[in-house]
Amino acid sequence: MTLAPSAATGTALDALADLVADGDVVVLSGAGLSTDSGIPDYRGATGSLRRHTPMTYQTFTRDPRGRHRYWARSFVGWRQMRAARPNDGHRAVAELQGAGLLAGLITQNVDGLHQAGGARDVVELHGGLDRTVCLGCGDVAGREALDERLRAVNPDFGPRADEINPDGDAELPDEVLDGFTMVGCLACGEDLLKPDVVFFGETVPRDRVDHCFSLVDRAGSLLVLGSSLTVMSGYRFVLHAAKLGVPVAICTVGPTRGDARADVRVDAPLGEVLPALAARLAG
């Protein structure tokens, strides 16, 4: 059933509510869920991929200058990411989980807003910006500690950033980048720190993918929120659900790669749909 972009009432909400009310729902969320928190998506009408090329794993690992450029931009962007707050959509998902309707919550987002909104046991498919990992020794540390160190060695580096990208880096002119100083890993001293997120061109850890597949295996339905499903890392779970006969609902604004696989398709703002859904089922 495909439902037109009406508001989150009437037939659209009825069909979605009927599916979610059965329980055992696995949620797969994407960047579109965080746009109301001030974080842009990738491929929407004003998506960041229309304006910039994201950092790739190959560039980050092979090009020291590219890595330096990323960290300068991320140093500025992290302040805005850290200040972002969960929106009504995040809180509604947490309410549905609290009502016992969700069997799993997978997010493609790296912003931590599901957890800040009250959700538990969130599988961060692409990792989280609140952690760093050293590519040299494997040490994992909190982002706040790195930010304090960077502030100490960059007391005057504070260029204004007009835009922030979903992967946490800000748009800065190249001419200011030389004024930024990066620090090394506290554990080994190497200049190989990386945010603990999966960059474009990087592979999601196999055990994480297998865990997500196992959630879909046991799901009563799969509910996709705010994802265009353009990349295979999320789309594969829709394909898997459809193969198993697990009903798929997709709720986001605009077309998605998975529309042909959807049993329920709601083209409406998540900030309207999810609170209305939670009010009906979890209130």
C-alpha positions as CSV (number, residue, x, y, z in Angstrom):
1,M,0.0,0.0,0.0
2,T,1.5,3.3,-1.1
3,L,0.1,6.4,0.7
4,A,0.4,9.9,-0.7
5,P,2.0,12.8,1.1
6,S,-0.9,13.7,3.2
7,A,-0.5,14.6,6.8
8,A,0.0,12.0,9.5
9,T,-3.7,11.4,10.0
10,G,-6.4,9.3,8.3
11,T,-5.6,6.3,6.1
12,A,-1.8,6.8,6.2
13,L,-1.5,6.7,10.0
14,D,-4.1,3.9,10.2
15,A,-2.1,1.6,8.0
16,L,1.1,2.3,9.8
17,A,-0.5,2.0,13.2
18,D,-2.0,-1.4,12.3
19,L,1.4,-2.7,11.4
20,V,3.2,-1.3,14.4
21,A,0.5,-2.4,16.9
22,D,1.3,-6.0,16.2
23,G,4.7,-5.5,17.9
24,D,8.1,-7.0,17.3
25,V,9.0,-4.0,15.1
26,V,12.6,-3.5,14.0
27,V,13.3,0.2,13.3
28,L,15.9,1.2,10.7
29,S,16.5,5.0,10.9
30,G,18.4,7.3,8.7
31,A,19.6,10.9,8.4
32,G,16.1,12.2,7.7
33,L,15.1,11.6,11.3
34,S,17.7,14.1,12.5
35,T,16.9,17.0,10.2
36,D,14.5,18.5,12.7
37,S,17.4,18.6,15.1
38,G,19.4,20.8,12.7
39,I,21.5,18.1,11.2
40,P,21.1,17.9,7.4
41,D,20.5,14.7,5.5
42,Y,22.6,13.4,2.6
43,R,20.2,13.1,-0.3
44,G,17.1,15.2,0.5
45,A,16.1,18.4,-1.3
46,T,18.8,20.3,0.6
47,G,21.0,17.3,1.3
48,S,24.7,17.7,2.0
49,L,25.8,15.5,-0.9
50,R,24.4,18.1,-3.3
51,R,27.0,20.6,-1.9
52,H,30.0,18.6,-0.9
53,T,31.9,15.3,-1.3
54,P,32.1,13.5,2.0
55,M,35.3,12.1,3.4
56,T,36.1,8.6,2.2
57,Y,38.0,5.9,4.1
58,Q,40.6,5.7,1.3
59,T,41.4,9.5,1.5
60,F,41.4,9.5,5.3
61,T,43.8,6.6,5.6
62,R,46.1,7.4,2.6
63,D,46.3,11.1,2.5
64,P,47.7,12.9,5.6
65,R,46.6,16.3,4.3
66,G,43.1,15.0,3.7
67,R,43.0,13.6,7.3
68,H,44.2,17.0,8.6
69,R,41.5,18.7,6.6
70,Y,38.9,16.4,8.1
71,W,39.9,17.0,11.7
72,A,40.0,20.7,11.3
73,R,36.5,20.7,10.0
74,S,35.4,18.1,12.5
75,F,36.8,20.2,15.4
76,V,34.5,23.0,14.5
77,G,31.6,20.7,13.5
78,W,31.7,18.7,16.7
79,R,30.6,21.7,18.7
80,Q,27.4,22.0,16.7
81,M,26.8,18.2,16.7
82,R,27.2,18.1,20.4
83,A,24.7,21.0,20.8
84,A,22.1,19.2,18.7
85,R,19.1,17.9,20.7
86,P,16.7,15.0,20.0
87,N,13.5,16.0,18.3
88,D,9.9,14.8,18.6
89,G,10.6,12.0,16.2
90,H,13.5,10.6,18.3
91,R,11.3,10.9,21.4
92,A,8.4,9.1,19.7
93,V,10.6,6.2,18.8
94,A,11.7,5.9,22.4
95,E,8.0,6.0,23.5
96,L,7.2,3.1,21.1
97,Q,10.1,1.2,22.5
98,G,9.0,1.9,26.0
99,A,5.6,0.6,25.2
100,G,7.2,-2.8,24.2
101,L,6.4,-2.5,20.5
102,L,10.0,-2.6,19.2
103,A,12.2,-5.7,18.9
104,G,15.2,-3.7,17.8
105,L,16.5,-0.3,16.8
106,I,19.1,0.1,14.1
107,T,20.3,3.5,13.1
108,Q,22.5,4.6,10.2
109,N,23.0,7.9,12.1
110,V,26.2,8.8,14.0
111,D,24.8,11.6,16.1
112,G,23.6,9.7,19.2
113,L,20.3,11.4,19.2
114,H,18.3,8.2,19.6
115,Q,20.0,7.6,22.9
116,A,19.7,11.2,24.0
117,G,15.9,10.9,23.2
118,G,15.6,8.0,25.6
119,A,16.0,4.9,23.4
120,R,17.9,1.9,24.6
121,D,20.0,-0.8,23.0
122,V,20.5,1.2,19.8
123,V,22.6,-0.6,17.2
124,E,24.8,2.1,15.6
125,L,25.3,0.6,12.2
126,H,27.8,3.3,11.1
127,G,29.3,3.9,14.6
128,G,29.2,7.1,16.7
129,L,30.9,10.5,16.6
130,D,31.1,10.5,20.4
131,R,34.1,8.1,20.2
132,T,37.5,7.9,18.5
133,V,39.6,5.0,17.5
134,C,43.3,4.9,16.7
135,L,44.1,3.2,13.4
136,G,47.5,2.4,14.8
137,C,46.9,0.7,18.1
138,G,43.1,0.3,18.2
139,D,42.6,2.4,21.3
140,V,39.0,3.6,21.7
141,A,38.4,6.9,23.6
142,G,35.7,9.4,24.2
143,R,35.4,12.4,21.9
144,E,35.1,14.8,24.7
145,A,38.6,14.0,25.9
146,L,40.0,14.7,22.3
147,D,38.0,17.9,22.1
148,E,39.6,19.2,25.3
149,R,43.1,18.4,24.0
150,L,42.3,20.1,20.7
151,R,41.0,23.2,22.4
152,A,44.2,23.4,24.4
153,V,46.4,23.4,21.3
154,N,44.0,25.5,19.1
155,P,42.9,28.3,21.4
156,D,42.4,30.7,18.6
157,F,41.1,28.4,15.9
158,G,37.4,29.2,15.7
159,P,36.3,30.0,12.2
160,R,32.6,30.4,11.6
161,A,31.0,27.4,9.9
162,D,27.8,28.1,8.0
163,E,27.1,24.4,7.3
164,I,27.6,21.1,9.1
165,N,27.5,17.7,7.4
166,P,25.8,14.6,8.7
167,D,29.2,13.0,9.3
168,G,30.1,15.8,11.7
169,D,32.5,18.0,9.8
170,A,31.8,21.6,9.0
171,E,32.3,23.4,5.7
172,L,35.4,25.6,6.1
173,P,37.5,27.5,3.4
174,D,40.8,25.8,2.6
175,E,42.8,28.8,3.5
176,V,42.0,28.5,7.3
177,L,43.0,24.8,7.6
178,D,46.7,25.5,8.1
179,G,45.9,27.3,11.3
180,F,44.7,24.0,12.9
181,T,46.9,21.7,14.9
182,M,46.1,18.0,15.3
183,V,47.1,15.8,18.2
184,G,48.1,12.2,18.3
185,C,46.8,9.1,20.1
186,L,47.3,9.2,23.8
187,A,48.0,5.5,23.9
188,C,50.6,5.2,21.2
189,G,51.4,8.8,20.0
190,E,50.6,8.1,16.4
191,D,48.7,10.7,14.3
192,L,46.1,8.1,13.2
193,L,43.0,9.0,15.2
194,K,39.7,8.5,13.4
195,P,36.2,9.1,14.6
196,D,34.6,5.7,15.4
197,V,32.3,5.9,12.4
198,V,32.1,4.1,9.1
199,F,33.2,6.5,6.3
200,F,32.1,6.2,2.7
201,G,34.0,3.4,1.1
202,E,34.6,1.6,4.4
203,T,33.0,-1.7,5.4
204,V,30.6,-2.0,8.3
205,P,32.0,-4.6,10.8
206,R,30.7,-8.1,9.9
207,D,29.6,-8.9,13.4
208,R,27.5,-5.7,13.5
209,V,25.9,-6.6,10.2
210,D,25.1,-10.1,11.3
211,H,23.5,-8.8,14.5
212,C,21.2,-6.6,12.4
213,F,20.3,-9.4,10.1
214,S,19.4,-11.5,13.1
215,L,17.1,-8.8,14.4
216,V,15.3,-8.7,11.0
217,D,15.1,-12.6,11.1
218,R,13.0,-12.4,14.2
219,A,11.1,-9.2,13.4
220,G,7.3,-8.9,13.0
221,S,7.9,-6.0,10.7
222,L,10.7,-3.6,9.5
223,L,10.0,0.1,9.9
224,V,12.3,2.4,7.9
225,L,12.4,6.0,9.1
226,G,14.1,8.9,7.2
227,S,16.3,6.9,4.9
228,S,16.5,7.0,1.1
229,L,18.0,3.5,1.2
230,T,20.4,4.6,-1.5
231,V,23.4,2.8,-0.1
232,M,23.4,-1.0,0.4
233,S,24.4,-0.8,4.0
234,G,20.7,-0.1,4.9
235,Y,18.9,-1.3,1.8
236,R,20.1,-4.9,2.4
237,F,17.9,-5.2,5.4
238,V,14.9,-4.2,3.4
239,L,15.8,-6.9,0.8
240,H,16.3,-9.4,3.6
241,A,12.9,-8.6,5.2
242,A,11.1,-8.8,1.8
243,K,12.8,-12.2,1.1
244,L,11.6,-13.6,4.4
245,G,8.1,-12.2,4.0
246,V,8.5,-9.7,6.9
247,P,6.3,-6.7,6.2
248,V,8.2,-3.5,5.4
249,A,6.9,0.0,6.1
250,I,8.9,3.1,4.9
251,C,8.2,6.5,6.3
252,T,10.2,9.4,4.9
253,V,9.7,12.4,2.6
254,G,10.5,11.7,-1.0
255,P,11.2,8.6,-3.0
256,T,13.4,5.8,-1.7
257,R,15.2,2.8,-3.3
258,G,13.0,0.5,-1.3
259,D,9.6,1.8,-2.3
260,A,8.8,-1.2,-4.5
261,R,9.5,-3.5,-1.5
262,A,7.3,-1.6,0.9
263,D,4.0,-3.0,2.2
264,V,3.2,0.4,3.7
265,R,4.7,3.6,2.3
266,V,4.1,6.9,4.1
267,D,5.5,10.1,2.4
268,A,5.1,12.6,5.1
269,P,7.3,14.5,7.7
270,L,8.5,12.3,10.5
271,G,7.9,15.1,12.9
272,E,4.2,14.7,12.2
273,V,3.9,10.9,11.7
274,L,5.9,9.6,14.7
275,P,4.4,11.7,17.5
276,A,0.9,10.9,16.1
277,L,1.8,7.2,16.0
278,A,3.2,7.2,19.5
279,A,0.2,9.1,20.9
280,R,-2.1,6.4,19.4
281,L,-0.1,3.3,20.4
282,A,2.0,4.3,23.4
283,G,0.0,7.0,25.0
